[in-house]
């Protein structure tokens, strides 16, 4: 059985450990001369991760520009009469049967003479040209007599033209075969696909090893509407591949690659150290939480509320751990990409970009050690639950307007043609963008729909801008006012605050006369404020 003196000693030790846990790094240094390794490491990590991201971003720009320029070049090479500007969501369109035949054979001829006409260094890959036509099985159409007899089941025929065959007379026989006699009343679409390979040499000027690319191009002649207009779509899927055999004589380029790989290795080491330190802090915090909960139950015979238990779970450490894991994985992928063993640019970009976002968001924690900046953090923490609940309710109204606009205004307005576009259009209206254009572009073919559109838009704008958006701002303003009031009159006292309030740690702290300036960001704050920001 534990005596009263043992219980008092246990309580004193627990209070001192709790006080120390909720101190900021500067106060921990003044109390126990504990060097803030995690703080210094996080500052170093911010610089290194940001530098790494900038280097990768500059490299990624070369990849993006090479892809985009090749796609533009392909459209000019293979699309007959391409003006350089896409028509809506498709590249161009044709209106006569002769234009359809000319456009199809134009692709074949351009592919045949590609190496002689292309400015880029391109090579063939795969089985050559694959031409497929999809059409209804059989049927007759007599619009003059309003007569239609058609089997809606479809059939697909394909023909293959290899690069070496295109220079042979056998290819001419294929081109003159009945396959290319199109019955346009049955034709649904013609699809021409082919694969090309290229090498990006521009990366050499940026002191990087070149990449090898594979372009899977597909040209689709879409006649599904049978409206007298065939839309031509050009789609190109780009795949970055490892170059199988390359020899580049450039000592500077090889050294630059080695330096970047070494730097990436230091980033991984830094993040791994940060990961260990933050994981250790969370484990120690959970142990301290268990001590406090058990002691409170033993002395006061009741459980600690969940809000006080959550005070021990430092969300910033969780954010840092997630960031470190993403940075380590992204850095390993970046090293493999730099060594040309992998080509997963998109995955690496997501990992490094998100981790850098989390790293910079984590800086807010250290700004929170100062009274002026702490208001932002406390306001965000206080208003977040209310904002989430409010957005759930407002989201129901938003979805209702989205579905209504799509089904009613979709046939008469291009911004309401599909659900995704409607949602984006309404979000722009909430922010005051494109209002006049949205009103003006509605077609007046139907007087009833035009009048409904006015009622729909006016009610949506009035409801969301003047009421819902104002209430949204009011929620955040109310939380801000509450935090300001708490800072002046004191924060609400919980069991944890009450437990620590009377504890005197004057004898526990050491002499503060010889504290370095860099670690001495002195700030007068209450213990309540100290707990809330940690």
Buried (B, 14 or more C-beta within 10 A) or exposed (E): EEEEEEEEEBBEEBBBBBBBBBBBBBBBBBBEEEEBEBBEBBEBBBEBBEEBBEBBEEBBEBBEEBBEEBBEBBBEBBBBEBEEEEEEEBBBBBEEEEBBBEBBEBBBBBBBEBEEEBEBEBEBBBEBBBBBBBBBEEBEBEEEEEEEEEEEEEEEEEBEBBBEBBEEEEBEEBBEEEBBEBEEBBBBBBBBBBBBBBBBEBBEEEBBBBBBBBBBBBBBBBBEEEEEEBBBBBEBEBEBEBBEEEEEEEEEBEEBBEEBBEBBEEBBEBBBBBBEBBBEBBEEBEEBBEBBBEBBEEEEEEEBEEEBBEBBEBEBBEBBBBBBBBBBBBBBBBBBBBBBEBBBBEEBBEBBBBBBEBBEEBEBBBEBBBEEEBBBBBBBBBBEEBBEEBEEEBEEEBEEBBEBBBEBBBEBBEBBBEBEBBBEBBEBBBEEEEBEEBBEEBEEEBEEBBEBBEEBBEEBBEBBBEEBBEEBEEBBEBBBEBBEEBBEEEBEEBBBBEBBEEBEBEEBBEEEEEBEEEBEEEBEBEBBBBBBBB
